[in-house]
Amino acid sequence: MIRKISAEETYPVRQQVLRPGRPAREVFFEGDLEPETIHLGYFDADEIVGVATYVGRKNSFFEDSLQYQLRGMAVLPDFRGKNIGEALLLYGEKLLKNNHPEVLLWFNAREVAIDFYKKYAYRTIGDPFMIPNVCMHIVMYKKL
Ligand SMILES: CC(C)(COP(=O)(O)OP(=O)(O)OC[C@H]1O[C@@H](n2cnc3c(N)ncnc32)[C@H](O)[C@@H]1OP(=O)(O)O)[C@@H](O)C(=O)NCCC(=O)NCCS
């Protein structure tokens, strides 16, 4: 049910969940088209209902030589609470760890999603900050 997809295939879910009412160009994230970037899609029949993207990016909070950033984690409203977010997160962790045994995964978590990530042992670091036109975020991370 989870497969690698293209950047473009993530855009409808990103738009609906993460950038509703915002210009279409805002669903494109820096790093989307880099060769080592991984986009995952959760399929319900032929429909992509959940997405997550992993970009090779360092954050200055961490000294680890290998760091990936999770971006654009989103599940369509009708499909939430069915462990799809969990499945995407765990699948991504496994994939990254298989490829890079020493990888650190970090991301800018929306404040409303902090407790979701805490369930999977992610920790916060630093102060909350605003991403303009979106909402408050805080950096979270885990050494995989
Ligand atoms: C956050 C999100 C990805 C979670 O996906 P989901 O498929 O609904 O979550 P799951 O069904 O896999 O939930 C797994 C567990 O986390 C819990 N959980 C889910 N969302 C949560 C939240 N926002 N806060 C706290 N706990 C949450 C669930 O209750 C479940 O717990 P359980 O195993 O004890 O029953 C989804 O709600 C979403 O897309 N939200 C809007 C966009 C967003 O905030 N994305 C994150 C950007 S950083």
The ligand as an SDF file (V2000), in Angstrom:
LIG
                    3D

 48 50  0  0  0  0  0  0  0  0999 V2000
   -0.5270   14.1870   11.6470 C   0  0  0  0  0  0  0  0  0  0  0  0
   -1.0690   13.1640   10.6310 C   0  0  0  0  0  0  0  0  0  0  0  0
   -0.0370   12.9560    9.5270 C   0  0  0  0  0  0  0  0  0  0  0  0
   -1.3140   11.8410   11.3680 C   0  0  0  0  0  0  0  0  0  0  0  0
   -1.7840   10.8880   10.4430 O   0  0  0  0  0  0  0  0  0  0  0  0
   -2.9260    9.8220   10.8170 P   0  0  0  0  0  0  0  0  0  0  0  0
   -2.9810    8.8200    9.7350 O   0  0  0  0  0  0  0  0  0  0  0  0
   -4.1880   10.5370   11.1500 O   0  0  0  0  0  0  0  0  0  0  0  0
   -2.3430    9.2080   12.1660 O   0  0  0  0  0  0  0  0  0  0  0  0
   -2.4070    7.6680   12.6280 P   0  0  0  0  0  0  0  0  0  0  0  0
   -3.7890    7.1630   12.4250 O   0  0  0  0  0  0  0  0  0  0  0  0
   -1.3070    6.9180   11.9950 O   0  0  0  0  0  0  0  0  0  0  0  0
   -2.1150    7.8570   14.1810 O   0  0  0  0  0  0  0  0  0  0  0  0
   -1.1780    7.0720   14.8600 C   0  0  0  0  0  0  0  0  0  0  0  0
   -1.2930    7.4120   16.3350 C   0  0  0  0  0  0  0  0  0  0  0  0
   -1.0130    8.8050   16.5430 O   0  0  0  0  0  0  0  0  0  0  0  0
   -2.1390    9.4670   17.1220 C   0  0  0  0  0  0  0  0  0  0  0  0
   -2.2580   10.7750   16.4890 N   0  0  0  0  0  0  0  0  0  0  0  0
   -2.5490   11.0470   15.1990 C   0  0  0  0  0  0  0  0  0  0  0  0
   -2.5310   12.3770   14.9700 N   0  0  0  0  0  0  0  0  0  0  0  0
   -2.2190   12.9590   16.1540 C   0  0  0  0  0  0  0  0  0  0  0  0
   -2.0400   14.3050   16.5580 C   0  0  0  0  0  0  0  0  0  0  0  0
   -2.1690   15.3480   15.7060 N   0  0  0  0  0  0  0  0  0  0  0  0
   -1.7080   14.5290   17.8650 N   0  0  0  0  0  0  0  0  0  0  0  0
   -1.5540   13.5000   18.7400 C   0  0  0  0  0  0  0  0  0  0  0  0
   -1.7270   12.1970   18.3990 N   0  0  0  0  0  0  0  0  0  0  0  0
   -2.0480   11.9320   17.1270 C   0  0  0  0  0  0  0  0  0  0  0  0
   -3.3190    8.5770   16.8240 C   0  0  0  0  0  0  0  0  0  0  0  0
   -4.3560    8.7570   17.7810 O   0  0  0  0  0  0  0  0  0  0  0  0
   -2.6940    7.2030   16.8940 C   0  0  0  0  0  0  0  0  0  0  0  0
   -2.5340    6.8350   18.2400 O   0  0  0  0  0  0  0  0  0  0  0  0
   -2.8810    5.3550   18.7570 P   0  0  0  0  0  0  0  0  0  0  0  0
   -1.9530    4.4300   17.9900 O   0  0  0  0  0  0  0  0  0  0  0  0
   -2.5860    5.4150   20.2040 O   0  0  0  0  0  0  0  0  0  0  0  0
   -4.3030    5.1340   18.4140 O   0  0  0  0  0  0  0  0  0  0  0  0
   -2.4190   13.6310   10.0200 C   0  0  0  0  0  0  0  0  0  0  0  0
   -3.3260   13.8560   11.0650 O   0  0  0  0  0  0  0  0  0  0  0  0
   -2.3440   14.8830    9.1840 C   0  0  0  0  0  0  0  0  0  0  0  0
   -2.1110   14.8290    7.9880 O   0  0  0  0  0  0  0  0  0  0  0  0
   -2.5820   16.0330    9.8140 N   0  0  0  0  0  0  0  0  0  0  0  0
   -2.6320   17.3230    9.1370 C   0  0  0  0  0  0  0  0  0  0  0  0
   -1.2870   17.7280    8.5570 C   0  0  0  0  0  0  0  0  0  0  0  0
   -0.1870   17.7170    9.5750 C   0  0  0  0  0  0  0  0  0  0  0  0
   -0.3070   18.2490   10.6780 O   0  0  0  0  0  0  0  0  0  0  0  0
    0.9260   17.1000    9.1700 N   0  0  0  0  0  0  0  0  0  0  0  0
    2.1180   17.0570    9.9840 C   0  0  0  0  0  0  0  0  0  0  0  0
    2.9870   18.1710    9.5640 C   0  0  0  0  0  0  0  0  0  0  0  0
    4.4100   18.2700   10.5880 S   0  0  0  0  0  0  0  0  0  0  0  0
  1  2  1  0
  2  3  1  0
  2  4  1  0
  2 36  1  0
  4  5  1  0
  5  6  1  0
  6  7  2  0
  6  8  1  0
  6  9  1  0
  9 10  1  0
 10 11  2  0
 10 12  1  0
 10 13  1  0
 13 14  1  0
 14 15  1  0
 15 16  1  0
 15 30  1  0
 16 17  1  0
 17 18  1  0
 17 28  1  0
 18 19  1  0
 18 27  1  0
 19 20  2  0
 20 21  1  0
 21 22  1  0
 21 27  2  0
 22 23  1  0
 22 24  2  0
 24 25  1  0
 25 26  2  0
 26 27  1  0
 28 29  1  0
 28 30  1  0
 30 31  1  0
 31 32  1  0
 32 33  2  0
 32 34  1  0
 32 35  1  0
 36 37  1  0
 36 38  1  0
 38 39  2  0
 38 40  1  0
 40 41  1  0
 41 42  1  0
 42 43  1  0
 43 44  2  0
 43 45  1  0
 45 46  1  0
 46 47  1  0
 47 48  1  0
M  END
$$$$
